[in-house]
Amino acid sequence: TIAESLDYDTYWKKKRGDKNLSGARTISKNERMRAEYVAEKIGKEEVSIGDIASGPGVIYSFLKTKLTLTEYIGYEYSDYALEVARSLGMLGIKFDINADRDLALIREMDYFLMLEILEHIPHSEKILAHTYEKARKGVFFSFPNSGNFLYRLRLLFGKMPAQWVSFPNEHLRFWTYADLVWWLNAQGYERYEIYGYRGIPFLEKVLPGLFAGSFVVYI
């Protein structure tokens, strides 16, 4: 029901399809675009990666074919998603992003990924700061662009941006391009790159705040 708390086993089954544990689900177009950006920025060096809220291992399966990985650890709360990811060969650790005690589970790595997770939690600044401290080389995170022209049209007609799959309480935080730049600067992050994707070709590069569907940030 609408009043239910978000259950991430249900979330992954509904969003990804309740597949068997063969890992047969292919990477989606949006997942591929952000994973390709990550692979491009990292390049050919040997690296270790920590993936916060790694889900059922689709990003891991893609990146292991593109990068030279010395270690890849997925931190995930859903038992269902962990079972699928482990069946693909990923090292998965049960992790509650909302529990301070679990932050100690995060080991120092070259890079951290937080793809489509910061908008789901109230304390995004805390987990970003923690992974940034643990990262030797950089952090990548992604989220939907709430300033996209389609969301602006919804507001024009009296509706808020709708960003949920299973339950309305999935997204707790919302950023536009301008909000993102202000938010990063306010926290003291100075060296970062913002990649707009999932929008209108060419226009998403010229006016990302209006025409990009989502952003990947590399700090």
C-alpha positions in Angstrom: 0.0 0.0 0.0 1.0 3.7 -0.3 1.5 3.8 3.5 4.1 0.9 3.5 7.7 1.5 4.2 10.0 1.0 1.3 11.2 -2.6 1.2 14.3 -3.0 -1.0 13.8 -6.6 -1.8 10.4 -5.7 -3.2 11.9 -2.6 -4.8 14.6 -4.6 -6.7 12.2 -7.4 -7.7 9.7 -4.8 -9.1 12.2 -2.5 -10.7 14.5 -5.2 -12.2 12.0 -8.0 -12.7 11.8 -11.0 -10.4 14.4 -12.9 -12.4 16.0 -16.1 -11.3 19.5 -15.9 -10.0 21.2 -16.6 -13.3 22.1 -12.9 -13.8 20.4 -13.0 -17.1 19.1 -9.4 -16.9 21.0 -7.2 -19.3 22.2 -3.7 -18.4 19.7 -1.0 -19.2 20.5 2.0 -21.4 20.6 4.4 -18.5 22.8 2.1 -16.4 25.1 1.6 -19.4 25.5 5.4 -20.0 26.6 6.1 -16.5 28.8 3.0 -16.3 30.5 4.0 -19.6 31.3 7.4 -18.2 32.8 5.8 -15.1 34.9 3.5 -17.2 36.1 6.3 -19.4 37.2 8.5 -16.5 39.0 5.7 -14.8 40.8 4.4 -17.9 43.2 1.5 -18.1 44.9 1.6 -14.6 44.4 -1.2 -12.1 41.9 -0.1 -9.6 39.8 -1.1 -6.6 36.1 0.0 -6.4 33.6 0.2 -3.6 30.0 0.3 -4.9 27.6 1.7 -2.3 24.0 0.4 -2.8 25.3 -1.9 -5.5 22.0 -3.6 -6.3 22.0 -6.9 -8.2 25.5 -6.5 -9.6 24.6 -5.2 -13.1 27.2 -2.3 -12.9 29.8 -4.7 -11.6 29.2 -7.1 -14.5 29.7 -4.3 -17.0 32.7 -2.7 -15.4 34.6 -5.9 -14.9 34.7 -6.2 -18.8 35.9 -2.6 -19.1 38.4 -2.1 -16.3 41.3 -3.9 -14.7 39.9 -4.5 -11.2 42.1 -5.5 -8.3 39.0 -5.6 -6.0 35.3 -4.8 -6.2 33.1 -4.7 -3.1 29.4 -4.1 -3.3 27.7 -2.7 -0.2 24.0 -3.5 -0.3 21.0 -3.8 2.1 18.7 -6.0 0.0 19.3 -9.7 0.6 17.7 -10.4 -2.8 20.0 -8.1 -4.6 23.1 -9.4 -2.8 22.2 -13.0 -3.7 21.9 -12.1 -7.4 25.1 -10.1 -7.3 27.1 -12.8 -5.6 25.8 -15.3 -8.2 27.6 -13.1 -10.7 30.9 -13.3 -8.8 30.7 -9.9 -6.9 31.9 -9.7 -3.3 28.9 -8.4 -1.5 28.6 -7.0 2.0 25.3 -6.5 3.8 25.2 -2.8 4.5 22.6 -0.4 5.9 23.3 3.1 4.5 21.1 4.6 7.2 23.0 3.0 10.1 26.1 4.8 11.4 27.5 1.6 12.8 27.7 0.2 9.2 29.9 3.1 8.0 32.8 1.2 9.6 32.4 -1.6 7.1 33.5 0.7 4.3 37.1 0.0 3.5 39.6 2.4 1.8 39.4 1.9 -2.0 40.6 3.7 -5.1 37.1 4.8 -6.2 33.6 4.7 -4.8 30.4 4.5 -6.8 27.0 5.8 -5.4 24.8 5.5 -8.5 21.2 6.5 -8.0 21.3 6.3 -4.2 21.9 9.8 -2.7 18.4 10.9 -3.6 17.0 8.0 -1.5 18.5 9.0 1.9 18.2 12.1 4.1 21.9 12.3 5.1 23.5 12.4 1.6 26.2 14.8 2.8 27.4 12.4 5.4 27.8 9.3 3.2 29.4 11.5 0.5 31.9 12.9 2.9 32.7 9.5 4.3 33.3 7.8 0.9 35.3 10.8 -0.2 37.6 10.4 2.8 38.0 6.7 2.1 38.6 7.1 -1.6 42.2 7.3 -2.8 41.4 8.7 -6.2 37.7 9.7 -6.5 34.0 9.3 -6.0 31.2 9.0 -8.6 27.6 9.5 -7.8 24.5 10.0 -10.0 20.8 11.1 -9.6 17.9 12.4 -11.7 17.8 16.0 -12.7 14.8 17.6 -11.0 15.2 20.7 -13.2 14.6 18.8 -16.5 12.1 20.5 -18.7 9.6 17.7 -18.3 9.5 18.2 -14.6 9.2 21.9 -15.1 6.2 21.3 -17.3 4.7 19.1 -14.5 5.1 22.1 -12.1 3.5 24.4 -14.6 0.4 22.2 -14.5 0.4 21.9 -10.7 2.2 18.6 -10.3 5.5 17.9 -8.5 8.2 15.8 -10.2 7.3 12.1 -9.8 10.4 10.0 -9.2 9.4 6.6 -7.8 8.8 3.0 -8.9 7.4 1.1 -6.0 6.5 3.6 -3.3 6.2 7.4 -3.3 8.7 7.7 -0.5 11.6 6.4 -2.6 13.2 9.8 -3.2 13.8 12.1 -0.3 16.3 14.6 -1.9 16.0 16.5 -5.2 18.6 18.5 -7.1 18.7 20.7 -10.2 22.0 21.6 -11.9 22.2 24.9 -10.1 21.4 23.3 -6.8 24.0 20.7 -7.4 26.8 23.2 -8.1 25.8 25.2 -5.0 25.6 22.1 -2.9 29.0 20.8 -3.9 30.7 24.2 -3.4 29.0 24.6 0.0 30.5 21.4 1.2 34.0 22.4 0.0 34.3 20.2 -3.0 36.4 22.1 -5.6 37.6 19.6 -8.2 34.5 18.0 -9.7 33.0 17.2 -13.1 29.3 17.0 -14.0 28.2 14.8 -16.8 24.6 15.2 -18.1 23.0 12.3 -19.9 19.6 10.7 -20.6 18.3 13.8 -22.2 18.0 15.5 -25.6 21.2 15.0 -27.6 23.4 18.1 -28.0 21.0 20.2 -25.9 21.8 18.2 -22.8 25.5 19.4 -23.2 24.6 23.0 -24.0 22.0 23.5 -21.3 22.3 20.5 -19.0 20.2 22.1 -16.3 17.2 22.1 -18.6 17.7 19.2 -21.0 19.8 16.5 -19.2 17.6 13.8 -17.7 20.2 12.8 -15.1 23.7 13.7 -13.9 26.8 11.8 -13.0 29.3 13.7 -10.8 32.9 12.8 -10.5 34.8 14.3 -7.5 
